[in-house]
Structure formats: C-alpha cells, structure tokens
Amino acid sequence: MEKRKIIGLQKLGTQWTTESPFILTVYHKDHYPPGNDEQGVDKERLAGRNLGEDFELKDGFRMYHGKSVPGFPAHPHKGFETVTIVLQGVVDHFDSKGCFGRYASGDVQWLTTGKGCQHSEMFPLVNREQSNPLELFQIWLNLDRNGKKAEPEYRMFWKEDIPVIENLNNGNKTTVKIIAGEMYGIKALEPNLASWAREESHHVGIYLIHMAPGATFTLPKVSSTINRNLYFYEGNTIQIEGATIQASYRCKLVGDEEIVIHNGNTNSSLLLLEGEPINEPIAQYGPFVMNKKEEIYATFAEYNKTKFGGWKWDRQDPVNERNAGRFAQFADGTIEKPKEE
C-alpha cells in the first residue's frame, strides 16, 4: 500500500501550530498609513484603540504594543531563537547587548536569545507621502539544553545574500528562498553558533516558496523522523497527491517521501518548516522557554534582578533616523551594511 504523504490538515489562525524544534510562528500583515514626523501614526487615527495591547485589525492595521510607532517595545526573551523574515516594510531592532539596526523587505534577522536578553522590534513608518505596508513572519526556534546557556547572538541575512532556487516547469516558475537548511544542493547562510539549525543532521529547514499559476514543484525527501509542516498562506488552491487544498491551511507532511505540489490558477505563497525534534522537555511561560518549571521560576528571579543586562536606550520603543537605511551595529561598535547600501 502506498504511504500516505499528507498526515493532517489544519485551518490557520493568528498563531500557527508548530512542532519541535519550532515553538511558534506568527504572520503579521498590516497596511499602515503615511508616517508622521516621529515615524508613527497620527493621533487622530489612533482614537478608539486599546493602545499598548492593540491586536485587533482596525482600518487595516494593528499597533501591537506600540503607542505611537507600531511594534513591540522592549521585552525579554530567554531559551530560544527568533527568526524574523520581512516580506514588506521596515523593522528597527535594539537590544540589551547594545546592538541595534534596521532591516527591511526581503531581509531576515536571526537572534539567539540564549541565556537571556531584552530587545525591541518597532515598525517605523518611514514613508511620509504614501502608505507603509508591513508583512513579516516571526518564527520561534527552540534551543537545546546547552543552547539555553549560550550568550545572546544577533545576525543579519541581507536579502542580497540569501540563496534562492528558481525552478521552471513548463515555463511556470517556482522560487524558493532558503532561510535555513539545504535543498537540491543549495545551502542556507550559516546560522548562529548555538542554534539547533547549525548541525546539518538536525535537518532544520525554513523555506519561502512562491509559485506562479500552473507551476509544479517537488519537495525532496529528507528523513523519516523530521516534523514537516507546509503553511499555505496566500493563493487559491494547490494540489498534493491528488488532494485539493485551500489557502490558509497547514499541511503536515511525511518527511521521507518526495512531495509534489501542483499550484492552481493564481500565484501562491507557502512557508515550509521542518526539522528533527529536540527530544527534551519544555517548560514555557510567555517569552521564557526552558526545560523545567523550576528553571522558569529561576528565570523570573534572574530577570527581576539583572534585567538581562538592562536597557541602554532612552526609550522603550526606539527607532532609527528616517533615512538610516539598512544596517546592523553590534556591541563592539562594528557596523555591517548590505552590499547595495
């Protein structure tokens, strides 16, 4: 009997169901208005919002925890990694190690929080005369027991450097951006030192797949023990093994078989997450992910005492200058810019 390749289907919600080694995947899509002098939203547009906790899509956008500039002011993390993939828009990063920067459409930030850090992620509205669309993924990738003790590390994958596969099938193109892992002999950029993704045998893959109408693409077989999830977040329909799947669904797939995806009659966008599970217990409380409940209690005590190095900036929601461009500045003062800047 032929092995079933689709293990399960699930409708996508606000936070997408993930499996080890991943903890969380969130997809943000907002259409912000033109920015004011502070790169924020004019006050008259903010009337009636629950500022500080605004997660309701109103007039096409959310402020999240921001009160003038949308985004996530200073907050702590410990015990996992954030992989932030920007499809559209601008993100300003500041952290308790003294690092800061700006990244934008097509860039990826890989942050290992390890033994603890604070950071902020604000979405400055850099365009004064036109709208400021924002579209991004934030993926939480767990760390193993040793990784949870690592020093925080911050790395940028600039869009100019991210490997891409372009596949033509009867003239219909599929494009795959390789954020983590390897596909058809093309390897991703190197992840952070403590990352579960750094060891090739862990088979961690993060892939952005865009398919033209009528395109066909085959996911290669990897391992019988990986967790493999395909998130069909934009489009109309795709077909896998004769099953028609609507957009806004998660497909849990086997990992040791080739998976042929046939796209329908519109452009389709998919996110593929896969990897060997971290076979360790998980204790989680919000932004802290450890192995034992006692470690969570110790983390709260540590954060209350040290603030993970404190906050070096003059506001909780800092942003860079409007014309700053894309850059990353590290704790030692080193500045990195993409090739085009």
ChimeraX attribute file (.defattr): number of C-alpha atoms within 10 A of each C-alpha:
attribute: neighborCount
match mode: 1-to-1
recipient: residues
	/A:1	3
	/A:2	4
	/A:3	7
	/A:4	10
	/A:5	18
	/A:6	15
	/A:7	11
	/A:8	11
	/A:9	15
	/A:10	13
	/A:11	14
	/A:12	16
	/A:13	12
	/A:14	9
	/A:15	11
	/A:16	18
	/A:17	17
	/A:18	20
	/A:19	20
	/A:20	18
	/A:21	25
	/A:22	23
	/A:23	20
	/A:24	17
	/A:25	19
	/A:26	15
	/A:27	15
	/A:28	15
	/A:29	17
	/A:30	19
	/A:31	16
	/A:32	24
	/A:33	21
	/A:34	18
	/A:35	20
	/A:36	18
	/A:37	11
	/A:38	15
	/A:39	21
	/A:40	24
	/A:41	21
	/A:42	16
	/A:43	10
	/A:44	7
	/A:45	10
	/A:46	15
	/A:47	9
	/A:48	8
	/A:49	15
	/A:50	15
	/A:51	17
	/A:52	16
	/A:53	14
	/A:54	18
	/A:55	14
	/A:56	13
	/A:57	13
	/A:58	13
	/A:59	11
	/A:60	12
	/A:61	19
	/A:62	24
	/A:63	28
	/A:64	20
	/A:65	20
	/A:66	21
	/A:67	21
	/A:68	19
	/A:69	24
	/A:70	25
	/A:71	22
	/A:72	21
	/A:73	22
	/A:74	22
	/A:75	16
	/A:76	18
	/A:77	22
	/A:78	26
	/A:79	28
	/A:80	29
	/A:81	30
	/A:82	21
	/A:83	21
	/A:84	21
	/A:85	24
	/A:86	22
	/A:87	18
	/A:88	17
	/A:89	22
	/A:90	25
	/A:91	26
	/A:92	23
	/A:93	24
	/A:94	27
	/A:95	24
	/A:96	23
	/A:97	20
	/A:98	17
	/A:99	20
	/A:100	22
	/A:101	22
	/A:102	26
	/A:103	26
	/A:104	23
	/A:105	17
	/A:106	18
	/A:107	25
	/A:108	23
	/A:109	22
	/A:110	22
	/A:111	23
	/A:112	32
	/A:113	27
	/A:114	26
	/A:115	20
	/A:116	25
	/A:117	26
	/A:118	22
	/A:119	24
	/A:120	22
	/A:121	22
	/A:122	28
	/A:123	27
	/A:124	29
	/A:125	27
	/A:126	23
	/A:127	16
	/A:128	15
	/A:129	10
	/A:130	12
	/A:131	14
	/A:132	20
	/A:133	20
	/A:134	22
	/A:135	16
	/A:136	23
	/A:137	18
	/A:138	19
	/A:139	22
	/A:140	21
	/A:141	26
	/A:142	27
	/A:143	29
	/A:144	22
	/A:145	16
	/A:146	12
	/A:147	21
	/A:148	24
	/A:149	16
	/A:150	19
	/A:151	14
	/A:152	25
	/A:153	19
	/A:154	21
	/A:155	17
	/A:156	23
	/A:157	20
	/A:158	20
	/A:159	19
	/A:160	11
	/A:161	13
	/A:162	17
	/A:163	16
	/A:164	19
	/A:165	15
	/A:166	12
	/A:167	17
	/A:168	15
	/A:169	12
	/A:170	9
	/A:171	10
	/A:172	15
	/A:173	18
	/A:174	23
	/A:175	18
	/A:176	22
	/A:177	20
	/A:178	22
	/A:179	25
	/A:180	23
	/A:181	25
	/A:182	18
	/A:183	19
	/A:184	8
	/A:185	8
	/A:186	12
	/A:187	15
	/A:188	21
	/A:189	16
	/A:190	14
	/A:191	21
	/A:192	17
	/A:193	15
	/A:194	23
	/A:195	25
	/A:196	25
	/A:197	24
	/A:198	16
	/A:199	13
	/A:200	12
	/A:201	11
	/A:202	19
	/A:203	22
	/A:204	27
	/A:205	20
	/A:206	21
	/A:207	23
	/A:208	18
	/A:209	22
	/A:210	21
	/A:211	27
	/A:212	21
	/A:213	19
	/A:214	19
	/A:215	24
	/A:216	21
	/A:217	20
	/A:218	12
	/A:219	14
	/A:220	14
	/A:221	13
	/A:222	17
	/A:223	18
	/A:224	12
	/A:225	14
	/A:226	22
	/A:227	22
	/A:228	25
	/A:229	24
	/A:230	19
	/A:231	24
	/A:232	24
	/A:233	17
	/A:234	17
	/A:235	21
	/A:236	18
	/A:237	18
	/A:238	24
	/A:239	15
	/A:240	17
	/A:241	12
	/A:242	10
	/A:243	9
	/A:244	13
	/A:245	18
	/A:246	17
	/A:247	19
	/A:248	18
	/A:249	19
	/A:250	25
	/A:251	22
	/A:252	21
	/A:253	22
	/A:254	23
	/A:255	22
	/A:256	15
	/A:257	16
	/A:258	14
	/A:259	18
	/A:260	16
	/A:261	17
	/A:262	20
	/A:263	27
	/A:264	21
	/A:265	14
	/A:266	16
	/A:267	17
	/A:268	23
	/A:269	21
	/A:270	21
	/A:271	19
	/A:272	19
	/A:273	25
	/A:274	28
	/A:275	27
	/A:276	23
	/A:277	18
	/A:278	17
	/A:279	9
	/A:280	13
	/A:281	12
	/A:282	15
	/A:283	14
	/A:284	16
	/A:285	11
	/A:286	8
	/A:287	14
	/A:288	19
	/A:289	24
	/A:290	25
	/A:291	17
	/A:292	13
	/A:293	15
	/A:294	10
	/A:295	15
	/A:296	18
	/A:297	11
	/A:298	11
	/A:299	20
	/A:300	13
	/A:301	12
	/A:302	13
	/A:303	18
	/A:304	10
	/A:305	11
	/A:306	9
	/A:307	17
	/A:308	19
	/A:309	15
	/A:310	15
	/A:311	19
	/A:312	13
	/A:313	13
	/A:314	7
	/A:315	10
	/A:316	17
	/A:317	24
	/A:318	19
	/A:319	24
	/A:320	18
	/A:321	13
	/A:322	14
	/A:323	7
	/A:324	11
	/A:325	15
	/A:326	19
	/A:327	18
	/A:328	22
	/A:329	18
	/A:330	17
	/A:331	13
	/A:332	9
	/A:333	10
	/A:334	9
	/A:335	13
	/A:336	15
	/A:337	16
	/A:338	17
	/A:339	9
	/A:340	7
	/A:341	8
